[in-house]
Amino acid sequence: MISLIDKLYHERALSYDELYMLVENRNKELSEYLFEKARQVRIQYYGHDVYMRGLIEFTNYCKNDCYYCGIRRSNCNADRYRLNREQILNCCNIGYALGFRTFVLQGGEDSYYKDELIADIVSTIKAIHPDCAVTLSIGEKSYESYKMFFDAGADRYLLRHETANCNHYSKLHPANLSLENRKQCLYNLKEIGYEIGCGFMVGSPFQTIDCIVEDLLFIKELEPHMIGIGPFIPHKDTPFANKSAGTLELTLFLLGIIRLMLPNALIPATTALGTIHPKGRELGILSGANVVMPNLSPTDIREKYMLYDNKICTGDEAAECRMCLQNRIESIGYNLVISRGDCVSI
Ligand code: SAH
């Protein structure tokens, strides 16, 4: 198995069967070896720098009904909110003063925000903070909408593919959502010129090792700039309330594999990882991740953007979140840097 990790390190790719074997036969010793190689690669490209993205969760209204997600349309216990243009701009100003140079506008698929409004918000942020990158994460839209946001100045787009296996996709989503469209959106975003991010939940219900291998091969083929993976965590008001969460161990192992597959990628140590283990994000960095995404949303709405149960940092001010993360990252010998944090070229 060690030789498979060496092969992945040198060739940045493995076959379906090799990836399957590696994931199936993983153990502590193998993981340690993988993480060492993953750190070596990330240090080669990014040194000990960790980039931060300020996450602004601007709406929890959503027209979709994904079975895993706490803000799904059918969850009538969700207390819905929307931030207006000024509130969003205010989050960016607070974030800028704290050293953030990337803002991620994330939300449910909420038709209240017409394309023109999103474009206006994006171009206003870019006019006020020309040295910052704006990332959108607002789900599946038409080619034309994506193009409009891009022309308004949006730099990046996060759209997790969720699973690269059609059958698995249909077990996580209602019939009106398809993997085909999700993938098409990612290809459209790439063609338009965005830096794109895909990703999936680790340990989502019905996920098998085959699904994971398909995810890894899809990521390799798409070659995104960013890959967001985090454990699935059940939410009490969803059809998956009684399913078990993904594990820290498997998430870290996959972070390591992805780092070796895409050496210069931007890979966050996610909030979900920090939720299932008190040192999850630090361990994520030590397994090959190089990005953190602290929350910039106003504290009074934090509790309402509950994608899953027990989400961390819902009570903290933006400044507290930033300082807390800085301490965590410095404690493992890395540096949180003030930078747009663009992808370096290979
Ligand atoms: N509407 C946007 C943003 C979705 S929320 C979009 O469609 O892209 C961002 C990510 O949170 C999702 O892509 C999903 O992978 C993750 N997520 C949702 N519910 C989750 C859960 N219960 N556990 C862990 N991650 C979850």
Boltz pocket constraint, residues with backbone or C-beta under 6 A from the ligand:
constraints:
  - pocket:
      binder: B
      contacts: [[A, 68], [A, 69], [A, 70], [A, 106], [A, 107], [A, 108], [A, 109], [A, 137], [A, 138], [A, 139], [A, 140], [A, 158], [A, 159], [A, 160], [A, 162], [A, 199], [A, 200], [A, 201], [A, 230], [A, 231], [A, 232], [A, 233], [A, 234], [A, 235], [A, 272], [A, 307], [A, 308]]
      max_distance: 6.0
